[in-house]
């Protein structure tokens, strides 16, 4: 590098992509070379500027190299950092401009409704934006005379989630880290301990691109696609182990006249939870994920995945700061809103009814379901398992104990 700088009469700028993927020993050696070059630049020509590109802020390299108790002598390795930048996501206008460039080159139209939908699902995350478009034009709609529709984009997103490309796997590997779990688990629960927005753990998880602030202390997954793959990564093993006790060519008993009988479906879940809750809570505690507190939420969502596999769609709204987790199953032309709560005190059900009502209003549904998980070990299953109808304002809400 120095020899090249000697014979080059112009400033040299180098970008090192995925620098944060270097192993500990290699990373130390790499950073020391940069520090030596920087320190001796007055005598030996050196690079004008260097950019370390990766998923993590450089401040996290210290934690990777050695524990906090063994300082490297500065807040950032060797104190040579000038500035840390985070690439922003595309705005809807920038996304439209990006896709219009493709249209100008190929004459294939991407409909405005499709662009809006892709932005809603990705929040403009650059890799997702390009991957969805590539899936649409390369594998789904190869005819350039046919416009790219919203339905094609939906299919592309489903395909990418099932394929689990390297981008997803790299992000999901971070879920194993205790510092990330401390932020993501309360997010799955919709409640929990308050998070210090200035803490390294929170800033680290945000810098990874897994979460985003939405104002008023509300934190959500960075986009709906990430919300989906976070849950699927954490309950994948469970999904694979839930067996359907019926012939494959026979409709499940909770499908009646092309509608879902949610009461039947949730009764099935109650029985499954009674028989298997201890097993799966133990497994979540023993695995490298260790999302024990969120186990009930993850098990229920894995169970509901059976409905998705039968042709339905499950949308999730996770937000820390709203003390709730919203699910909505869409099947045929009907929507089935579900709220999940952990029983904390006598206010849990009261608050849950109001939140379920608000979610039903948003979904345009006249009926909703409130699932209450009771983690009290001294209670019998007969006390925990119940199903009763509550008339709340002008809506009908089924309260389901688990």
Secondary structure, DSSP 8 states (H G I E B T S, - for coil): -HHHHHH--S--EEEEETGGGS-HHHHHHHHHHHHHHHHTTTTS---SEEEEESSS-GGGHHHHHS-TTS--SSSSGGG------------HHHHHHHHHHHHHHH---B-HHHHHHHHHHHTT-HHHHHHHHHHIIIII---TTS-B-HHHHHHHHHHHHHHT-HHHHHHHHGGGSHHHHHHHHHHHHT-SS---TTSHHHHHHHHTTSEEE-STT-EEESSHHHHHHHHHHHHHHHHHH----S-TTS--TTEETTEE-HHHHHHHHHHHHHHHHHHHHHHHHHSSS---TTHHHHHHHHHHHHHHHTT-EEEEEEEETTTEEEEEEEETTEEEEEEEEE--STHHHHHHHHHHHHHHHHHT-SEEEEEEE---TTS-HHHH--EEEEEETTEEEEEEE-
